[in-house]
Amino acid sequence: MQDELIIEAGSSEKNYWKDIWRYRELFYILSWRDIKVRYKQTVIGTAWAVVRPLLTMIIFTVVFGRVAGMQKQTTIPYALLVLTGMLPWQFFSTALSEASNSLISNTNLVSKVYFPRLIIPASSVITSFIDFFISFGLLVIMLFIYKFGPPWQIVFLPFFIVLSFLASFGVGLYLTALNVKYRDFRYIVPFIVQFGLFISPVGWTSDRIPANWRLVYSINPISGIIDGFRWSILGEPIYWPGFMVSTIVIFIFLIVGVGYFRKTEKSFADNI
């Protein structure tokens, strides 16, 4: 005997979060579709997830490490320092770019079928984990090459991975809702991603920031996540007051992002 689905006025609002669980298979379907589309008709396929951080690591090592002399300011191999910063940044930037365009890319689905729209940007962020874990394999290889053993703090790495997901998800929800209403945001997001790479501590460590500005700098949420990755993987000291500020900002973005997304969700089908 099949369950009956009864549609009542206002029931979508009341049962919204239950509907997300009810449509949980849609996460898998959309995520798998995005993965196939991303690597369809590519020359090296999923190897792009390794090539991009590898090339960035080489460029940063040459420019910042040797030319700027930053590798002399740390006892940790500079390539590892860059790569541990690149992993969370690459995940954040990829997830942000994919999530911000997710609703526009699924116009037919949004305008014709009912389901909690939040599933679409969420599945885009989840898909970005594929690239992250492939790139993480490169980090493991680099640790073996440099014979660098992670400290005991490595057990906290999953916490920082979850934190990076929340940061990407919160900002991504806000931007994707704005992108539906204001289409020029699709040009703004790449600029944000490009600019963010240079103001985030990817090619350098946060302790290079003057002490009187470091707490203010921590408003950049990805800075706390990068510091957390380096603390758990390399044993680099972490500035805990700054990390707490970054964490608070992440949850503020998450609350604002979910709130704004839910507020504008009803108009998606009309504006898209």
C-alpha positions in Angstrom: 0.0 0.0 0.0 1.4 3.4 -1.1 1.5 6.4 1.2 -0.8 9.2 0.3 0.5 12.7 -0.3 -1.9 15.4 0.7 -1.2 19.0 -0.4 -2.7 21.7 1.8 -2.4 25.5 1.8 0.6 26.6 3.8 1.8 23.0 4.4 5.1 23.7 2.5 6.1 26.3 5.1 5.2 24.1 8.0 6.8 20.9 6.7 9.8 22.5 4.9 12.5 20.9 6.9 10.7 17.6 6.8 10.4 17.9 3.1 14.2 18.2 2.8 14.5 14.8 4.5 11.7 13.4 2.3 13.5 14.6 -0.8 16.9 13.4 0.4 17.4 11.2 -2.7 17.5 14.4 -4.7 20.8 15.3 -3.0 22.3 12.2 -4.5 20.7 12.6 -8.0 21.8 16.3 -8.3 25.2 15.7 -6.9 25.9 12.8 -9.2 24.6 14.8 -12.2 26.9 17.7 -11.3 29.9 15.5 -11.0 29.3 13.9 -14.4 28.7 17.3 -16.1 31.8 18.8 -14.5 34.1 16.2 -15.9 32.3 15.3 -19.1 34.4 15.7 -22.2 37.5 16.9 -20.2 41.0 15.9 -21.2 42.3 14.8 -17.8 39.0 14.4 -15.9 39.2 14.4 -12.1 43.0 15.1 -12.3 42.0 18.8 -12.5 41.4 18.6 -8.8 45.1 17.8 -8.4 46.6 19.9 -11.2 45.0 23.2 -9.9 46.3 23.1 -6.3 49.6 21.6 -7.5 50.2 24.5 -10.0 49.1 27.1 -7.4 51.4 25.6 -4.8 54.3 25.8 -7.2 53.6 29.4 -8.2 53.1 30.5 -4.6 56.3 28.6 -3.5 58.3 30.4 -6.2 56.8 33.9 -5.8 56.2 34.1 -2.0 58.6 31.4 -0.8 61.7 32.2 -2.8 61.3 35.7 -4.3 59.6 37.2 -1.2 61.7 35.0 1.1 58.8 33.8 3.3 60.1 30.2 3.4 63.0 31.5 5.5 60.5 32.6 8.2 59.2 29.1 9.0 60.7 25.7 9.9 57.9 23.8 8.1 58.4 23.1 4.4 56.9 26.0 2.6 55.2 23.8 0.0 53.3 22.1 2.8 52.3 25.4 4.3 50.9 26.6 1.0 49.1 23.3 0.2 47.4 23.1 3.6 46.1 26.7 3.1 45.1 25.9 -0.5 42.9 22.9 0.3 40.3 24.8 2.4 40.5 27.8 0.1 39.9 25.7 -3.0 37.0 24.0 -1.4 35.5 27.3 -0.3 36.0 29.1 -3.7 34.7 26.1 -5.7 31.7 25.6 -3.5 30.9 29.3 -3.6 31.1 29.5 -7.3 29.0 26.4 -7.9 26.4 27.3 -5.3 25.9 30.9 -6.5 25.0 29.7 -10.0 23.1 26.5 -9.0 19.6 27.9 -9.2 20.2 29.6 -12.5 21.6 26.4 -13.9 18.5 24.5 -12.9 15.9 27.0 -14.2 13.6 24.3 -15.6 13.7 22.3 -12.4 12.9 25.3 -10.2 10.1 26.7 -12.3 8.2 23.4 -12.9 8.6 21.1 -9.9 8.0 21.6 -6.2 10.8 20.6 -3.8 12.7 22.6 -1.1 15.0 24.8 -3.3 17.7 24.7 -0.6 18.6 21.2 -1.9 20.1 22.6 -5.1 22.8 24.9 -3.6 23.4 22.3 -0.8 24.1 19.6 -3.4 26.5 21.9 -5.2 28.5 22.4 -2.1 28.5 18.7 -1.4 29.8 18.0 -4.9 32.8 20.2 -4.2 33.9 17.7 -1.6 34.9 15.4 -4.4 37.6 17.8 -5.5 38.6 18.4 -1.9 39.2 14.8 -1.1 41.1 14.2 -4.4 43.3 17.2 -3.6 43.7 15.9 0.0 45.4 12.8 -1.6 48.0 15.2 -3.0 48.7 16.5 0.5 49.1 13.0 1.9 51.7 12.3 -0.9 53.5 15.6 0.0 53.6 14.7 3.7 55.3 11.4 2.7 57.8 13.1 0.4 58.8 15.6 3.1 58.6 12.8 5.8 56.4 15.1 7.9 54.2 13.3 10.4 51.0 15.1 11.5 50.6 16.0 15.2 48.0 14.7 17.5 45.7 17.6 16.6 44.9 15.8 13.3 41.9 14.3 15.1 40.3 17.7 15.0 40.6 18.0 11.2 37.0 16.8 10.5 35.7 19.6 12.7 37.5 22.2 10.4 36.2 20.4 7.3 32.6 20.7 8.6 33.3 24.4 9.4 34.5 25.0 5.9 31.3 23.4 4.6 29.2 25.7 6.8 31.1 28.8 5.6 30.6 27.9 2.0 27.0 27.0 2.5 26.0 30.1 4.3 27.7 32.6 1.9 26.6 30.4 -1.1 22.9 30.5 -0.1 23.0 34.3 0.2 24.8 34.8 -3.1 22.6 32.3 -5.0 19.5 34.1 -3.8 20.9 37.4 -4.9 22.0 35.9 -8.2 18.4 35.0 -9.0 17.2 38.6 -8.4 20.2 40.4 -9.7 21.9 38.6 -12.6 25.0 40.8 -12.5 26.1 39.0 -9.4 27.4 36.2 -11.6 30.2 38.6 -12.6 30.8 39.7 -9.0 31.3 36.3 -7.6 34.4 35.4 -9.6 35.9 38.8 -8.5 35.2 37.9 -4.9 36.9 34.6 -5.3 39.9 36.0 -7.0 40.3 38.9 -4.5 39.7 36.5 -1.6 42.7 34.4 -2.6 45.1 37.2 -2.0 43.6 38.5 1.3 43.4 35.0 2.8 46.5 33.4 4.4 47.1 30.9 1.7 50.7 31.9 0.6 51.6 33.1 4.1 50.6 32.6 7.7 48.2 34.8 9.7 51.0 35.7 12.2 52.4 38.0 9.5 49.4 40.4 10.3 50.3 43.1 12.8 49.1 42.2 16.3 46.8 45.2 16.6 45.0 44.3 13.3 44.9 40.5 13.6 41.6 40.3 15.4 40.0 42.6 12.7 41.6 40.4 10.0 39.9 37.4 11.5 36.6 38.7 10.3 37.6 37.0 7.1 36.0 33.6 7.9 38.3 31.5 5.8 41.3 32.8 7.7 40.3 30.9 10.8 39.6 27.7 8.8 43.0 27.9 7.2 44.7 28.4 10.5 42.7 25.4 11.9 43.9 23.2 9.0 47.5 24.2 9.6 47.2 23.6 13.3 45.7 20.1 12.9 47.9 19.0 10.0 51.2 20.8 10.6 51.0 21.7 14.3 51.3 25.4 13.5 50.1 27.6 16.4 46.6 29.0 16.1 45.4 32.4 17.2 42.4 31.3 19.2 40.7 34.7 19.7 40.9 35.2 15.9 39.6 31.7 15.3 36.6 32.4 17.6 35.9 35.6 15.6 36.0 33.7 12.3 33.7 31.0 13.7 31.2 33.6 14.9 31.2 35.2 11.5 30.7 31.9 9.8 27.5 31.2 11.9 26.3 34.7 11.3 26.6 34.2 7.5 24.9 30.8 7.9 21.9 32.3 9.7 21.7 35.3 7.4 22.1 33.1 4.3 19.4 30.6 5.3 17.1 33.4 6.4 17.5 35.4 3.2 17.2 32.3 1.0 14.0 31.2 2.7 12.6 34.8 2.5 13.1 35.0 -1.2 12.5 31.4 -2.1 8.8 31.9 -3.0 9.8 34.4 -5.8 12.5 32.2 -7.4 10.1 30.6 -9.9 8.9 34.1 -11.1 12.3 35.8 -11.2 14.3 33.0 -12.7 
